[in-house]
Every structure is written in C-alpha cells, then in structure tokens.
Amino acid sequence: MTAATLAAKPLAAETSILKSKWTQLLLGLICMMAISSPQYVWALFTKPLLGALGVELATLQVTFSILIVLQTFFSPFQGYLVDRFGARVLLSIGALLTGLSWVLSAQVNSVMGIYLTYGVLGGLGTGIVYIGIVGLMVRWFPTSRGFAVGMVAAGYGIGAILTTFPIASTLAESGYQHTLTVFGYIIGAVGLLAAQGLRMPDRIENVVSKVLLQAQTGVAPKTMLKTPIFWLMFAMMTMMSTSGLMVISQMGAFAKDFGITNAMVWGMAALPLALTIDRFTNGLTRPLFGWISDRYGRENTMFIAFGLEAIAMTGWLYFRNDPVMFVLLSGVVFFGWGEIFSLFPSTLTDTFGQKHATTNYGFLYMAQGIGSILGGPIAALVYAAFGSWLPVFGLMIGLDTAAALLALFVLKPMRITYLKNAV
C-alpha cells in the first residue's frame, strides 16, 4: 500500500462524514446557535444603551428593525449567492460579519453608529447564515423538512440560552462595551469554524411522493411571486413575525412597566430567567411542531400553534403583574411562536419545490423584516400614543388569531387546489 493511498484514506473518511446529512444538520445547528444572540439578547442591551446614548426608546429600537430588515430584505439576494457560490464561503463571511458587528458596536458612541454596526452589519451577517442554513436543510432532508428545518431553526431560537445569563452577568460587572467585544469574538469564531464543514448535497434523496418528485425541479422565484398562495403565506408570516418580534424587542420595556424588572423568581432575576426560558421553548417548538407537521399536515399544525400563542399572550396580559406567571407564560408565548421558522419554509418548499428553495424562502423571509418594523418602532409608537401596553398586546393577539384561522380555512384548501393542478 503506497503512502498516497494511506493519506487518501483519512481524507476519504473525512469527506464521507461531511457528506452525511446528520453531520450537515449538526454543523448547521452550531452555526445557527452562534448567530442567535444579536436578535434574542437585544432586550438586555436596551437599558445600558439608552443611558449611554441619551435617546428615546423608539429611536433606539430602530436598531432592532434595521437588524431584522437587513437580515430579511436582502435574503433573496443572499440566497442566490449561496446557491451560486456554495455554502461554506458565504456562511463563513456571514459568521464573520455577525461577530464583527458586535465588536464594532462597542467602539461607537452614537445611535447612528449603533445603527450601522449592530443593525446593518449584524443584519447582513445573520441573514446570510440563516437563509443559507435553511436552504441547505430543505435539500438534505426532502422527506422530513419540517423536522430538519425545525432543528436548525431551534439552534437560532435556543442558542441564546448559552449566552443570556453570561451576557447579563458581564453587563452588570463590566458594562456593555466589554460585553459586546468579548461575545462578538466568540460569535464570529464559533460560526466560522462550523461553516468550514458545510456542503451542498451531491444528489437528492429518493422519495416516493409524486408531489415531492415533481418538486425536485421546482418553481422559479419570478413564477412563485405571481401566485396568490405565496402572498397569503407572506401575509401570515408577517402577522406572526410582528407579534413575536414585538415581544423580543420590547420585553425589557414592558417588563419594567409591569413591575417585573427588579422582581426575583425562585432566587433569580425575573427578566433574565424569562429570557432564558423563552430561548428554550422557542427552540424546542421548532423541531417539535416541524415533526408534527411532517405527519399531520402543515396547516393543521399552524392552526394549533398560532392559536396557542394568542391564548398565551392573553393570559400573559391578564397576569402581567405576577412575576412567576410572567416568567412561565413568557415561555408558553414563545412555544407558540418559534415554530413559524420551521412551518413556513417547509410549507413553501413543499409547495414550490426545492431547486430554488433558498432564494424562494429568501422572498418569504422578508416578511420577518416587515414584522420587525411593526413590532419594533411602530409598537413603541403605539405605546407612546396610549401610554399603555394594553393596545399593543391587543393588536398582537388579534394578529395571532387571524393567522391561525387563515391557516386552516384559507391556506389549506388553497394549497390542496394548487398541488392538484401542479401534479
């Protein structure tokens, strides 16, 4: 046996491991966990940033909207780049941009600087990673998309569990600038290392469903954008994104008004505890409801999950001054929200195919950007106008309820008709 043959064996084994869909799922999960903090721990930074920059809440919350808008509105183009140039290179760039956004945010001393660093760079970086990972998973797992997309989306929802208390502790001890710098380097390094193993599948798994076989070719974005079914899904995702992103971006503010900020629950500060539980339930719901939807139907699952969030937010509002109920119900709220990031991409790819899956989902993901505007600065303006969070919560509960009803009574029959005509 020659030296060349011996050297080739470890390389072949490495290549074989990287071509496993389970390896790709694990690496995608790590990448998603790495980039989750900019969105999900933003509420921890609002208080110190308000003090340091001397601006109003609505002005500062523009940062969060910029983050989500850039993450989503550029996603069709980002999806095209991933399809065109491959996952590893683009996702490496995305991870580096995400980490850099925090490191540079620590160096600026104006709200415009925060907009450009935390908002613009963070939005572009997280968007590349998020849309790229989802696009990979719907290709690697064509017969169990709900579960696979749910798993990596869980990484994005649950990843901040690992950073919420450390970031809160570091903020209290060393201030926001040191916190952003240290965790910025960690985010960039972890995401970059995981991205090195990501690959596109060489072939599509064999499937038995005629609809799935037909879906391997897929519908191009320009055709998809002309269909009413896409715009219905876009409207529904906007509704659900608005309610969830309102909670994520405003939780620190309405927790203060509800008297929760300084409360203790089970010996821990209520707000960081609620945020930690939220990250867990927000992550758990994605593969769980994705798995359920693979077996019992996308729209049926949407109806249950979206309705659950509406009920949970109603209860949350009713028990808003009870620290224990605030913490517990915050977890239920996110359990009814996070699954949108497994249900919508799976439903979209089931409907329009996987050839253009990354780019197509990029267009649908733009709904999250609109939701960030409605749930961020617009919700803050509604609060300022009424001097109360009650109208804001009422609007969010209405959106959740409407999305649940649309899923079962409009989207479901519309998709059945569309797929019958497509086959």
Backbone torsions as a table, in degrees:
resi	resn	phi	psi	omega
1	MET	NA	126.7	-175.6
2	THR	-78.8	163.7	177.8
3	ALA	-63.0	-35.1	179.8
4	ALA	-64.4	-39.4	179.4
5	THR	-65.7	-42.6	179.1
6	LEU	-62.8	-39.6	-179.8
7	ALA	-68.7	-31.2	-177.0
8	ALA	-73.3	-26.8	-176.5
9	LYS	-63.6	-49.7	177.1
10	PRO	-60.5	-37.5	178.7
11	LEU	-62.8	-42.2	179.1
12	ALA	-64.9	-40.3	178.6
13	ALA	-63.5	-42.4	179.0
14	GLU	-61.9	-44.5	179.8
15	THR	-62.5	-40.4	179.5
16	SER	-62.5	-42.0	179.2
17	ILE	-63.2	-43.7	-178.5
18	LEU	-68.2	-23.3	178.7
19	LYS	-86.3	0.9	175.3
20	SER	-78.3	134.0	-179.8
21	LYS	-65.5	-26.8	179.8
22	TRP	-73.7	-34.8	173.7
23	THR	-64.4	-43.3	178.8
24	GLN	-63.0	-38.3	177.7
25	LEU	-63.3	-43.9	179.7
26	LEU	-63.4	-46.3	179.9
27	LEU	-64.9	-39.3	177.0
28	GLY	-63.3	-38.8	178.2
29	LEU	-62.6	-43.2	179.4
30	ILE	-64.1	-43.3	178.2
31	CYS	-59.5	-43.9	-179.7
32	MET	-65.2	-40.6	178.3
33	MET	-62.6	-37.1	-177.4
34	ALA	-64.8	-34.8	-174.2
35	ILE	-99.6	10.1	-173.8
36	SER	-78.5	-28.1	-172.2
37	SER	-62.7	-40.8	-179.2
38	PRO	-52.1	-37.4	178.8
39	GLN	-83.6	-46.2	-165.7
40	TYR	-87.3	-14.1	174.8
41	VAL	-111.5	11.0	178.5
42	TRP	-53.5	-38.3	-178.0
43	ALA	-58.1	-28.6	179.2
44	LEU	-72.6	-25.6	-177.6
45	PHE	-89.7	-14.6	-174.3
46	THR	-62.8	-43.4	-177.5
47	LYS	-63.7	-52.2	178.9
48	PRO	-64.9	-34.0	178.9
49	LEU	-69.1	-38.3	176.5
50	LEU	-60.2	-41.9	179.1
51	GLY	-67.9	-39.7	-176.7
52	ALA	-75.3	-35.7	-174.0
53	LEU	-96.0	-19.7	178.5
54	GLY	65.3	42.2	-179.8
55	VAL	-119.6	168.2	177.3
56	GLU	-78.3	159.6	-179.1
57	LEU	-58.3	-45.5	-178.3
58	ALA	-60.5	-35.9	178.6
59	THR	-67.6	-45.0	-179.7
60	LEU	-66.6	-36.1	-177.3
61	GLN	-67.1	-12.7	173.0
62	VAL	-59.9	-31.8	177.6
63	THR	-56.6	-48.0	-179.5
64	PHE	-61.8	-41.1	178.9
65	SER	-65.1	-40.9	177.9
66	ILE	-60.9	-44.9	178.6
67	LEU	-54.2	-50.4	-175.7
68	ILE	-74.3	-38.5	179.1
69	VAL	-62.6	-46.8	179.2
70	LEU	-67.6	-34.8	177.3
71	GLN	-62.9	-33.2	-171.6
72	THR	-105.4	-43.9	-173.9
73	PHE	-68.3	-25.0	176.7
74	PHE	-92.8	-0.7	-173.5
75	SER	-63.2	-33.6	175.1
76	PRO	-60.7	-41.9	178.4
77	PHE	-68.1	-41.3	178.0
78	GLN	-63.2	-40.3	177.7
79	GLY	-62.6	-40.2	177.5
80	TYR	-62.1	-42.3	-179.7
81	LEU	-64.1	-40.2	177.6
82	VAL	-64.2	-43.6	177.4
83	ASP	-62.0	-36.5	-173.3
84	ARG	-82.1	-42.3	-170.9
85	PHE	-111.6	-2.8	176.6
86	GLY	97.1	161.4	-172.3
87	ALA	-75.5	-44.0	-168.9
88	ARG	-60.5	-49.6	-175.9
89	VAL	-64.8	-49.2	-175.9
90	LEU	-67.5	-40.9	-178.7
91	LEU	-70.7	-29.0	173.3
92	SER	-64.3	-44.2	177.9
93	ILE	-62.3	-42.7	179.8
94	GLY	-61.0	-43.1	179.4
95	ALA	-63.7	-42.1	179.2
96	LEU	-65.0	-42.3	178.4
97	LEU	-62.4	-38.9	-179.9
98	THR	-63.4	-49.4	178.1
99	GLY	-62.5	-41.9	-179.8
100	LEU	-62.6	-33.0	-178.9
101	SER	-61.1	-37.9	178.5
102	TRP	-75.1	-42.1	-179.6
103	VAL	-60.5	-44.1	179.8
104	LEU	-72.5	-31.5	177.7
105	SER	-60.4	-31.1	-179.7
106	ALA	-70.6	-16.4	-175.1
107	GLN	-97.4	-11.9	-175.5
108	VAL	-95.2	158.3	-178.0
109	ASN	-133.2	27.4	177.5
110	SER	-140.3	157.4	180.0
111	VAL	-65.6	-32.4	176.8
112	MET	-64.4	-38.2	176.9
113	GLY	-63.4	-40.0	176.4
114	ILE	-64.7	-39.9	177.0
115	TYR	-56.4	-46.8	-172.7
116	LEU	-74.9	-34.0	-176.4
117	THR	-89.9	-69.0	-179.0
118	TYR	-62.0	-40.4	-176.5
119	GLY	-79.2	-62.7	-172.7
120	VAL	-70.6	-56.7	-178.6
121	LEU	-63.8	-41.9	179.4
122	GLY	-63.8	-40.7	179.4
123	GLY	-64.6	-44.8	179.4
124	LEU	-64.9	-44.0	-178.1
125	GLY	-65.5	-50.6	-179.4
126	THR	-66.2	-32.5	179.3
127	GLY	-64.2	-43.8	179.1
128	ILE	-60.1	-46.5	-177.5
129	VAL	-67.0	-47.4	-174.8
130	TYR	-62.0	-53.3	-175.3
131	ILE	-68.1	-32.7	179.0
132	GLY	-67.7	-42.3	-179.6
133	ILE	-67.3	-44.5	178.5
134	VAL	-60.5	-43.9	178.5
135	GLY	-61.0	-35.3	176.9
136	LEU	-67.3	-44.0	-174.0
137	MET	-67.4	-37.7	179.5
138	VAL	-68.9	-18.4	175.1
139	ARG	-84.7	-44.0	-176.9
140	TRP	-71.0	-25.5	-175.8
141	PHE	-128.1	67.5	-175.1
142	PRO	-66.9	-24.3	-178.2
143	THR	-97.9	-6.3	178.0
144	SER	-141.9	52.3	-176.3
145	ARG	-62.6	-41.1	-177.8
146	GLY	-57.7	-45.0	-179.8
147	PHE	-66.6	-48.5	-174.7
148	ALA	-66.0	-46.9	177.9
149	VAL	-65.1	-37.0	177.3
150	GLY	-62.2	-37.5	-179.8
151	MET	-65.3	-48.4	-178.9
152	VAL	-71.9	-34.6	175.4
153	ALA	-65.2	-30.8	175.1
154	ALA	-62.6	-36.3	176.6
155	GLY	-59.4	-38.8	178.6
156	TYR	-70.8	-35.8	-179.5
157	GLY	-80.3	-35.1	-172.3
158	ILE	-99.3	-14.3	-175.6
159	GLY	-58.2	-34.6	-178.0
160	ALA	-69.9	-9.6	173.4
161	ILE	-56.9	-39.7	-177.4
162	LEU	-69.3	-18.9	-174.8
163	THR	-114.6	-14.5	-173.0
164	THR	-60.4	-55.4	-179.4
165	PHE	-69.7	-41.7	175.4
166	PRO	-59.6	-40.2	178.9
167	ILE	-67.9	-43.5	178.4
168	ALA	-60.2	-41.6	-179.9
169	SER	-66.9	-44.6	-179.5
170	THR	-66.3	-37.1	175.7
171	LEU	-59.1	-45.1	-178.3
172	ALA	-67.1	-35.2	-175.0
173	GLU	-87.6	-38.1	-169.3
174	SER	-125.8	-4.7	178.8
175	GLY	90.7	166.6	-173.0
176	TYR	-72.4	-29.8	-177.0
177	GLN	-67.9	-46.2	177.2
178	HIS	-63.5	-39.8	-179.0
179	THR	-63.0	-47.0	179.5
180	LEU	-61.8	-39.4	-178.3
181	THR	-66.1	-51.8	-176.7
182	VAL	-62.2	-49.6	-176.3
183	PHE	-75.0	-22.8	173.9
184	GLY	-63.4	-44.1	177.1
185	TYR	-64.0	-40.1	179.9
186	ILE	-64.3	-46.9	179.3
187	ILE	-56.2	-50.3	-177.1
188	GLY	-63.6	-42.4	-176.7
189	ALA	-67.9	-46.0	-178.2
190	VAL	-64.7	-45.7	-180.0
191	GLY	-62.9	-40.9	-179.6
192	LEU	-64.0	-44.9	-178.9
193	LEU	-64.0	-43.7	-179.2
194	ALA	-66.0	-34.8	-177.1
195	ALA	-65.8	-21.8	-176.6
196	GLN	-64.8	-22.2	-178.8
197	GLY	-98.1	-0.8	-175.6
198	LEU	-76.2	140.2	-177.5
199	ARG	-142.1	155.0	168.1
200	MET	-80.5	146.0	177.0
201	PRO	-68.0	143.9	178.2
202	ASP	-72.8	-30.6	-178.7
203	ARG	-146.6	164.1	176.9
204	ILE	-91.8	136.2	179.4
205	GLU	-57.5	150.1	174.9
206	ASN	-68.0	133.3	178.7
207	VAL	-131.0	158.8	-175.4
208	VAL	-104.8	-19.3	-177.2
209	SER	-73.5	131.8	178.2
210	LYS	-61.9	-38.3	178.7
211	VAL	-63.2	-43.2	179.7
212	LEU	-67.9	-37.0	177.0
213	LEU	-62.4	-42.7	178.2
214	GLN	-65.8	-31.7	-176.4
215	ALA	-72.9	-15.1	179.8
216	GLN	-63.2	-30.2	176.8
217	THR	-75.5	-55.6	171.2
218	GLY	89.1	162.7	179.9
219	VAL	-101.0	131.9	179.9
220	ALA	-70.0	153.5	-177.6
221	PRO	-55.3	-41.1	-176.4
222	LYS	-65.3	-29.8	175.8
223	THR	-77.0	-43.9	179.9
224	MET	-57.8	-40.7	-176.4
225	LEU	-67.0	-11.5	179.0
226	LYS	-93.1	-2.8	-175.1
227	THR	-95.5	137.9	176.6
228	PRO	-61.8	-30.7	-177.2
229	ILE	-65.0	-35.7	176.7
230	PHE	-63.5	-44.9	-176.2
231	TRP	-70.4	-27.9	173.1
232	LEU	-65.9	-46.3	177.4
233	MET	-62.2	-37.2	178.9
234	PHE	-62.2	-45.0	179.3
235	ALA	-63.5	-43.0	-179.3
236	MET	-65.8	-41.0	179.5
237	MET	-67.9	-34.1	175.4
238	THR	-62.3	-44.1	179.2
239	MET	-59.1	-49.0	-176.7
240	MET	-71.0	-36.8	177.7
241	SER	-62.8	-40.3	-178.5
242	THR	-59.6	-47.5	-176.7
243	SER	-66.3	-44.7	-179.1
244	GLY	-67.9	-41.2	-178.4
245	LEU	-73.3	-25.1	172.5
246	MET	-61.5	-45.4	-179.2
247	VAL	-65.5	-45.7	-178.1
248	ILE	-60.9	-45.5	-174.5
249	SER	-81.1	-27.7	-173.7
250	GLN	-107.3	-0.4	-170.6
251	MET	-59.5	-41.3	178.1
252	GLY	-61.1	-36.9	-177.8
253	ALA	-73.0	-48.3	-176.9
254	PHE	-77.9	-23.0	173.3
255	ALA	-63.1	-37.2	177.3
256	LYS	-64.3	-44.9	179.8
257	ASP	-66.9	-30.9	-179.9
258	PHE	-82.2	-3.4	179.4
259	GLY	79.6	26.6	-174.7
260	ILE	-99.6	-23.6	-169.3
261	THR	-53.2	-44.4	-176.5
262	ASN	-98.9	7.5	-177.8
263	ALA	-78.7	154.5	177.2
264	MET	-115.7	138.5	177.8
265	VAL	-131.2	120.9	-179.9
266	TRP	54.5	36.7	177.0
267	GLY	80.4	7.0	-179.6
268	MET	-124.7	154.4	176.9
269	ALA	-62.8	133.2	-170.9
270	ALA	-63.6	-44.8	-174.4
271	LEU	-66.7	-51.8	176.1
272	PRO	-60.1	-34.4	177.9
273	LEU	-64.7	-44.8	178.0
274	ALA	-60.8	-42.5	179.9
275	LEU	-63.8	-36.7	179.2
276	THR	-68.9	-46.3	177.5
277	ILE	-61.6	-39.6	178.1
278	ASP	-57.8	-44.8	-178.4
279	ARG	-62.0	-38.5	-179.2
280	PHE	-67.2	-51.2	-178.1
281	THR	-68.9	-33.6	177.6
282	ASN	-64.5	-33.1	176.4
283	GLY	-80.3	-44.2	-177.8
284	LEU	-59.4	-39.7	-174.6
285	THR	-65.0	-26.3	-172.5
286	ARG	-70.1	-54.9	175.6
287	PRO	-70.1	-32.4	-178.3
288	LEU	-64.1	-54.6	179.6
289	PHE	-70.6	-27.9	173.5
290	GLY	-63.3	-44.7	177.7
291	TRP	-62.9	-43.2	178.4
292	ILE	-61.4	-42.0	-178.4
293	SER	-68.5	-30.2	175.6
294	ASP	-61.3	-29.0	-174.5
295	ARG	-103.0	-34.0	-172.3
296	TYR	-118.8	6.2	174.0
297	GLY	104.2	139.2	-177.3
298	ARG	-65.1	-50.0	-173.4
299	GLU	-69.4	-37.9	176.7
300	ASN	-59.3	-41.8	179.6
301	THR	-67.7	-40.0	177.1
302	MET	-58.5	-44.7	-178.0
303	PHE	-58.4	-44.7	-179.2
304	ILE	-67.6	-48.2	-174.9
305	ALA	-68.0	-46.5	-178.7
306	PHE	-65.6	-39.3	177.1
307	GLY	-64.1	-36.5	177.7
308	LEU	-61.1	-41.1	179.4
309	GLU	-65.2	-40.7	179.3
310	ALA	-59.9	-43.4	179.4
311	ILE	-66.3	-43.0	-178.2
312	ALA	-64.9	-40.5	179.8
313	MET	-67.7	-33.8	175.4
314	THR	-63.4	-45.8	177.1
315	GLY	-64.9	-37.8	178.8
316	TRP	-60.1	-44.1	179.6
317	LEU	-65.1	-40.7	-177.9
318	TYR	-65.7	-39.7	-177.5
319	PHE	-101.2	27.9	-170.0
320	ARG	-61.1	-25.6	-177.7
321	ASN	-94.9	2.3	179.2
322	ASP	-99.2	109.9	-175.3
323	PRO	-57.1	-42.0	-178.9
324	VAL	-64.9	-46.9	179.4
325	MET	-67.3	-33.9	176.4
326	PHE	-58.9	-47.1	-179.5
327	VAL	-64.9	-48.4	-176.5
328	LEU	-65.6	-46.4	-177.3
329	LEU	-71.9	-25.1	175.1
330	SER	-61.9	-36.5	176.8
331	GLY	-66.1	-38.6	179.0
332	VAL	-67.9	-38.8	177.9
333	VAL	-56.8	-47.0	-178.1
334	PHE	-74.6	-26.5	174.3
335	PHE	-64.7	-30.0	177.7
336	GLY	-89.6	-2.0	-177.0
337	TRP	-112.4	-44.2	-169.2
338	GLY	-60.5	-22.6	-176.5
339	GLU	-68.1	-11.6	178.2
340	ILE	-58.7	-25.9	-176.3
341	PHE	-85.3	-1.8	167.5
342	SER	-110.1	-36.8	-175.6
343	LEU	-72.3	-44.0	-176.0
344	PHE	-70.1	-47.2	177.4
345	PRO	-63.5	-35.6	178.3
346	SER	-66.4	-44.7	179.4
347	THR	-63.3	-41.9	-179.5
348	LEU	-62.9	-45.8	-177.9
349	THR	-71.4	-35.7	173.1
350	ASP	-57.6	-35.4	-173.9
351	THR	-84.4	-43.7	-171.6
352	PHE	-113.0	4.0	173.1
353	GLY	90.1	171.2	-172.4
354	GLN	-109.5	-4.4	179.3
355	LYS	-61.4	-42.2	-179.7
356	HIS	-110.1	29.5	-169.9
357	ALA	-59.8	-43.3	-176.3
358	THR	-65.9	-47.8	-179.8
359	THR	-66.5	-42.4	179.7
360	ASN	-60.2	-44.6	178.8
361	TYR	-67.7	-27.0	175.4
362	GLY	-57.4	-40.6	178.3
363	PHE	-68.0	-41.7	179.4
364	LEU	-68.2	-36.0	-177.5
365	TYR	-65.2	-17.9	176.4
366	MET	-61.2	-22.3	176.9
367	ALA	-59.6	-31.9	177.0
368	GLN	-63.1	-35.5	178.2
369	GLY	-64.6	-43.1	176.9
370	ILE	-64.0	-41.0	178.0
371	GLY	-61.1	-33.5	179.6
372	SER	-68.0	-34.2	178.1
373	ILE	-70.8	-45.3	-179.3
374	LEU	-68.5	-39.0	-177.8
375	GLY	-86.0	-16.6	179.8
376	GLY	-95.2	-99.0	-176.2
377	PRO	-64.0	-35.3	-179.7
378	ILE	-66.2	-44.0	176.9
379	ALA	-62.3	-38.1	177.5
380	ALA	-64.4	-36.8	177.9
381	LEU	-68.6	-38.5	176.2
382	VAL	-62.1	-42.1	177.4
383	TYR	-61.7	-44.5	-179.6
384	ALA	-63.2	-36.9	-178.1
385	ALA	-68.7	-37.7	-176.2
386	PHE	-99.9	-14.3	-177.5
387	GLY	67.0	23.4	-177.0
388	SER	-156.0	150.1	176.3
389	TRP	-87.3	-6.6	-177.4
390	LEU	-60.6	-46.6	177.7
391	PRO	-62.5	-35.1	179.7
392	VAL	-64.8	-47.5	179.0
393	PHE	-63.7	-38.2	178.1
394	GLY	-60.1	-41.9	178.4
395	LEU	-64.8	-41.6	-178.2
396	MET	-66.6	-40.7	177.8
397	ILE	-62.6	-39.1	177.6
398	GLY	-63.7	-41.0	179.2
399	LEU	-65.1	-43.2	178.5
400	ASP	-60.4	-45.0	-178.9
401	THR	-63.9	-43.4	179.9
402	ALA	-62.8	-42.1	179.9
403	ALA	-64.2	-39.0	178.6
404	ALA	-62.4	-44.9	-179.2
405	LEU	-68.6	-39.8	178.3
406	LEU	-62.4	-38.5	-178.8
407	ALA	-59.5	-46.6	-173.6
408	LEU	-81.9	-39.2	-170.3
409	PHE	-102.1	-11.4	179.4
410	VAL	-123.0	-55.1	-176.6
411	LEU	-63.6	-43.7	-176.4
412	LYS	-59.6	-54.0	178.6
413	PRO	-65.6	-32.9	179.7
414	MET	-65.6	-41.4	179.5
415	ARG	-69.5	-37.3	177.7
416	ILE	-60.3	-45.2	179.0
417	THR	-63.1	-44.6	-178.0
418	TYR	-62.8	-45.4	-177.7
419	LEU	-69.2	-33.9	175.7
420	LYS	-62.4	-41.4	179.6
421	ASN	-72.7	-26.9	-177.3
422	ALA	-78.3	-27.9	-175.4
423	VAL	-77.9	NA	NA
